[in-house]
Amino acid sequence: MSYDAIVLAGGAARRLGGADKPALSVGGRALLDRVLDACPDAGTTVVVGGPRPTARPVRWTREDPPGGGPLAALDAGLRQTTAELVLVLSADLPFLDRDTVRSLLTAPGKAGGAGGTGGTGGATASAGREGALLRDPGGRDQPLLAAYRAGPLRRELALLTAAHGALAGLPLRALTAGLDLTRVEGQPLASFDCDTWDDLSVARARIREHGTVLDQWITAVKNELGIDLDVDTTALLDLARDAAHGVARPAAPLTTFLVGYAAARAEATGDDPARAVAEASRKAADLALRWAAEAEAETEAKTGAKTGAGAGTTAADTDPATATEPAAGPRQNGSG
């Protein structure tokens, strides 16, 4: 699916004391980078705000006037895009995931009909809706977590400019009221944003919870290393467990490193990297199991040898302290 992305990263962050909110980190990664990771396949990614380092290349622009609000920022970003479908995101969504983005991008293409927010576009069932926005768990619309058709978006921005003279200071609902939109239910945390220091603390605590910490860590490492690969964490953890229990505890990290090295070498020869990881993991796991089985067989053999050596003996044969006189037979007379 072809689309462009606009990320709004300006704002005064007043409730954060004017801090550079997009640069604040959750899980060792800037909030802006976490949002950019959710839309890696955008044709053009425009970030509206002051330039700062990012994990991947983006196009920078500013709203006119600076600090003119979300509609002015959206208009500035839209001028830098050419795709017919535009993803619009705020830069403070630490838990935004690719599945939610994909749901937003595909929703406008589905049959439209009644139930939109009205507007001047007149979307039809065959044309689909003019956009889709996320509805958070509290039932609130999130216009900065949405996908819009570029044509209707430009139309409504032009109408608002004509009616008010400028976009600066206008609320987002002035835009969404004129568009035929559908609602998407994303995963519960997708719309969680960091407006306060307390929000930031909650986000940092959530990524360390037992049910999420592993996925968060793997994603962070892949981004840090520039790896875009679906990792079968279950297979790798099983391999690490087998290597640790069947060989020695330090064998676990060393084995998984060697699997990664083997996969990289296979990729260099044109093999599929995900398949290379799976195959290397399978081979290494089989080896670990054979190693453990061999050690178990040796242990059983030694135990059996000891048992066999003691067969037919009694305590008296091995422990003089417990020896007793044999039972007396019939007494013989002296002449015998």
CORLIN-V895579 format. One record per residue. N is the residue number from 1. BURIAL is I if it has 9 or more other ideal C-beta (glycine too) atoms within 8 Angstrom, else O. Layout:
# CORLIN-V895579
{{N	BURIAL} {N	BURIAL}}
This chain:
# CORLIN-V895579
{{1	O} {2	O} {3	I} {4	I} {5	I} {6	I} {7	I} {8	I} {9	I} {10	I} {11	O} {12	O} {13	I} {14	O} {15	O} {16	I} {17	O} {18	O} {19	O} {20	O} {21	I} {22	I} {23	I} {24	I} {25	O} {26	I} {27	I} {28	O} {29	I} {30	I} {31	I} {32	I} {33	I} {34	I} {35	I} {36	I} {37	I} {38	I} {39	I} {40	I} {41	O} {42	I} {43	O} {44	I} {45	I} {46	I} {47	I} {48	I} {49	I} {50	O} {51	O} {52	I} {53	O} {54	I} {55	O} {56	O} {57	O} {58	I} {59	O} {60	I} {61	I} {62	I} {63	I} {64	O} {65	O} {66	O} {67	O} {68	I} {69	I} {70	O} {71	I} {72	I} {73	I} {74	I} {75	I} {76	I} {77	I} {78	I} {79	O} {80	I} {81	I} {82	O} {83	I} {84	O} {85	I} {86	I} {87	I} {88	I} {89	I} {90	I} {91	I} {92	I} {93	I} {94	I} {95	I} {96	I} {97	I} {98	I} {99	O} {100	I} {101	I} {102	O} {103	I} {104	I} {105	I} {106	I} {107	I} {108	I} {109	O} {110	I} {111	O} {112	I} {113	O} {114	O} {115	O} {116	I} {117	I} {118	O} {119	I} {120	O} {121	I} {122	O} {123	I} {124	O} {125	O} {126	O} {127	O} {128	I} {129	I} {130	I} {131	I} {132	I} {133	I} {134	I} {135	I} {136	O} {137	O} {138	O} {139	O} {140	O} {141	O} {142	I} {143	I} {144	I} {145	I} {146	I} {147	I} {148	I} {149	I} {150	I} {151	O} {152	I} {153	I} {154	I} {155	I} {156	I} {157	I} {158	O} {159	I} {160	I} {161	I} {162	O} {163	O} {164	O} {165	O} {166	O} {167	I} {168	I} {169	O} {170	I} {171	O} {172	I} {173	O} {174	I} {175	I} {176	I} {177	I} {178	I} {179	I} {180	I} {181	I} {182	I} {183	I} {184	I} {185	O} {186	I} {187	O} {188	O} {189	O} {190	I} {191	I} {192	I} {193	O} {194	I} {195	O} {196	O} {197	O} {198	O} {199	I} {200	I} {201	O} {202	I} {203	I} {204	I} {205	O} {206	I} {207	I} {208	O} {209	O} {210	O} {211	O} {212	I} {213	I} {214	O} {215	O} {216	I} {217	I} {218	I} {219	I} {220	I} {221	I} {222	I} {223	I} {224	O} {225	O} {226	O} {227	O} {228	O} {229	O} {230	O} {231	O} {232	I} {233	I} {234	O} {235	I} {236	I} {237	O} {238	I} {239	I} {240	I} {241	I} {242	I} {243	I} {244	I} {245	O} {246	I} {247	I} {248	O} {249	O} {250	O} {251	I} {252	I} {253	O} {254	I} {255	I} {256	I} {257	O} {258	I} {259	I} {260	I} {261	O} {262	I} {263	I} {264	I} {265	O} {266	I} {267	I} {268	O} {269	O} {270	O} {271	O} {272	O} {273	I} {274	I} {275	O} {276	I} {277	I} {278	I} {279	I} {280	I} {281	I} {282	I} {283	O} {284	I} {285	I} {286	O} {287	O} {288	I} {289	I} {290	O} {291	I} {292	I} {293	O} {294	O} {295	I} {296	O} {297	O} {298	O} {299	O} {300	O} {301	O} {302	O} {303	O} {304	O} {305	O} {306	O} {307	O} {308	O} {309	O} {310	O} {311	O} {312	O} {313	O} {314	O} {315	O} {316	I} {317	O} {318	O} {319	O} {320	O} {321	O} {322	O} {323	O} {324	O} {325	O} {326	O} {327	O} {328	O} {329	O} {330	O} {331	O} {332	O} {333	O} {334	O} {335	O} {336	O}}
